[in-house]
């Protein structure tokens, strides 16, 4: 009886040993399969990342190749006086060209869009188009400026140009990838920077380096794509090679630039194509807004401080003087939220207006009729 019990025990133990071996082999197989699957997933993930990186680079490269031939360097002809060594001889005057900004083709018959401040000074301007090693220079025959926005339309004698496609800036989203192309640092050769849209509907007052006067810009696009001196007037593009903005300004803070929404320019282009010019009401002053805080500190009213009055314009005829503060127009108080430009934007050429100005502690009521933006 004792032998029988031991035999049964031995058989039972042997069965347990066999089951343990089989279970161990199965577990090893499962572990190997899981490890193999994880390795495959890691390899696949790394492969997807590589494909994604290559894909993003390819998109930027494709956009640049497609649009660069339509991006224009704006140059101005300047006169330089060469002095002779040690003061001997007669000084010689020579002409040279320097790049001052960027523009881009909007019509195949020679229409170019750029910033107003790029072509604001008197002088002889040229548009330089480059396609690879080929370079063509055209004299700019007509300059039409928009007084409400930092935009200008240029005309050159050319045909068969490749215009850029204009997108819809009303559908932009924060975080969207953008590409900026322009004639950085005035080298007459395009450079490319990339970034994202970091803000929409911003209001800024960039300072014109030529005059030191700040001009208020509303509803602009904020981006971290580098916009260097000379990039002004160049296109801000989406990854579909469509223009969604016009590069306009660099902020004092690092990695912050601004662009005017392209939808603002679309109506300007339509008007120009219809009439051959930009017809906008024009008062004839340059000004800086004095906000409420500055006004309180200086014991003056809030409004537009007149920096310059253009001779023969509506403001000149009304008696507006440099140093005046325009506080109201047609009864509307001029504030930081709604300034002089916003009110004039609602008017038409020939509309009569009433201007309230503060001068030397006195409030004066002036009247005039809005003129038309002068065409250069």
Buried (B, 14 or more C-beta within 10 A) or exposed (E): EEEEEEEEEEEEEEEEEEEEEEEEEEEEEEEEEEEEEEEEEEEEEEEEEEEEEEEEEEBBEEBBEBBBBBBBBBBBEEEEEEEEEEEEEEEEEEEEBEBBBBBBBBBEEBBBBBBBBBBBEEEEBBBBBBEEEEEEBBEBEBBBBBBBBBBBBBBBEBEEBEBBEBBEBEEBEEEBBBBBBBBBEBEBEBBBBBBBBBEBEBEBBBEBEEBEBBBBBBBBBBBBBBBBBBBBBBBBBBBEBBBBBBBBBBBEEEEBBBBBBBBBBBEBBEBBEEEEBBBBBBBBBBBBBBEEEEBEEEEBBBBBBBBEBBEEBBBBBBBBBEEBBBBBBBEEEBBBEEBBBBBBBEBEEEEEBEBBBBBEEEEBEBEBEBBBBEEE
